[in-house]
Amino acid sequence: MKKSLGSSMMLMIVVLSMVIAGCSSNKESGSSSSPSEGSTEDTIKVGILHSLSGTMAISEVSVKDSELLAIEEINAAGGVLGKKIVPVVEDGASDWPTFAEKAKKLLQQDKVATVFGGWTSSSRKAMLPVFEELNGLLWYPVQYEGLESSPNIFYTGATTNQQIVPSVTWLLENRGKKFFLLGSDYVFPQTANKIIKAQLAAEGGELVGEEYTPLGYTDYSTVISKIKAAKPDVVYNTLNGDSNVAFFKQLKDAGITTSDLTTLSVSVAEEEIRGIGTDVLVGHLAAWNYYQTTDTPANKKFVEAYKAKYGADRVTADPIEAGYIAVYLWAAAVEKAGSTDVDKVREAAKGIEFDAPEGKVTIDGETQHIYKKVLIGEVQADGMFKELYSTPEPVKPDPYLKGYAWAKGLSNG
């Protein structure tokens, strides 16, 4: 389906205007010195690495789609350094060793300039040593548990102080003190819940239950019985992938409604609502940094472009937007550096600002995360979120929670 070249041009102009002041006065001389192995005379290859099959495909396919949309828009506006971006798409298949294998293939065999990809923290941690060993560059688009900062990763999703910590505080103030923690059995939920337990102890909350299930798990009858017995005010949900479909449908079948119990999820967005069913999720809460209903001019253009390319029934969501802006932020850093060289791009990226669909974002040079607003929303009958809470300004990333006395020592075990 045709898209407006004018809209694409406007988007790229925004990116270039953000970085022009920092660009070399002679871009040609900058780009001609030691070009990345991912570059040729006319093209720059980049990797796209997401789960296109398996339990995580419900979430990751659409992030891949948004990254391809950004590449198409940038190419329509003239490319990067006058070159066309060529995506090399790989399937991580919801398998962490496969992510590491495909990351190595993209860097060594395809010689891409950068990679956009991952969802789960297990996939990211599997890829991290590959990118560090080969000095590659990964743009990771999903909220995560924090306690990490790698010179070879840019994090465009939220870290802990931009999602989990403020949402727990809000719940304690607005929904109750008794928490039941439910998560998938891997690094993100386990680390997130370690942080939540420390926060509850410091802020007057009470832990009444904690359960983990394997990714892809579908029988939640026992877990729901435990929730009933514990009588929490809040279920803080860090399930991932299609386990959320089973949990929420079985919760409804058990007769538990949002008037009985508050659930807040950190991996259920508009795309997952489509897969789970709006009727099942109405009234449930989620904490993110972007919703399809976010009211900015840039978001209106983004939503229109995404639906024009992929269909009117498709939705945008936080990780989808974070994947989209990752491509633009990388392109801006390359333009500023005058090169796709990883070390030059890393240095050039510091402080770059972008008028993203979620609002203005800024790359924090110290942590390679971005400043983001914190949002809490409630699922509505149309499958969209009604915003219940927003920070007034974007929050500085604090992946190691240095600003919280109660978090001291968490990163050590």
Secondary structure, 3 states (H helix, E strand, C coil): CCCCHHHHHHHHHHHHHHHHHHCCCCHHHHHCCCCCCCECCCEEEEEEEECCCCCCHHHHHHHHHHHHHHHHHHHHCCCECCEEEEEEEEECCCCHHHHHHHHHHHHHHCCCCCEEECCCHHHHHHHHHHHHHHCCCEEECCCCCCCCCCCCEEECCCCHHHCHHHHHHHHHHHCCCEEEEEEECCHHHHHHHHHHHHHHHHHCCEEEEEEEECCCCCCCHHHHHHHHHHCCCEEEEECCCCHHHHHHHHHHHCCCCCCCCEEEECCCCHHHHHHHCHHHHCCCEEEECCCCCCCCHHHHHHHHHHHHHHCCCCCCCHHHHHHHHHHHHHHHHHHHHCCCCHHHHHHHHCCCEEEECCEEEEECCCCCEECECCEEEEECCCCCEEEEEECCCCECCCCCCCCCHHHCCHHHC
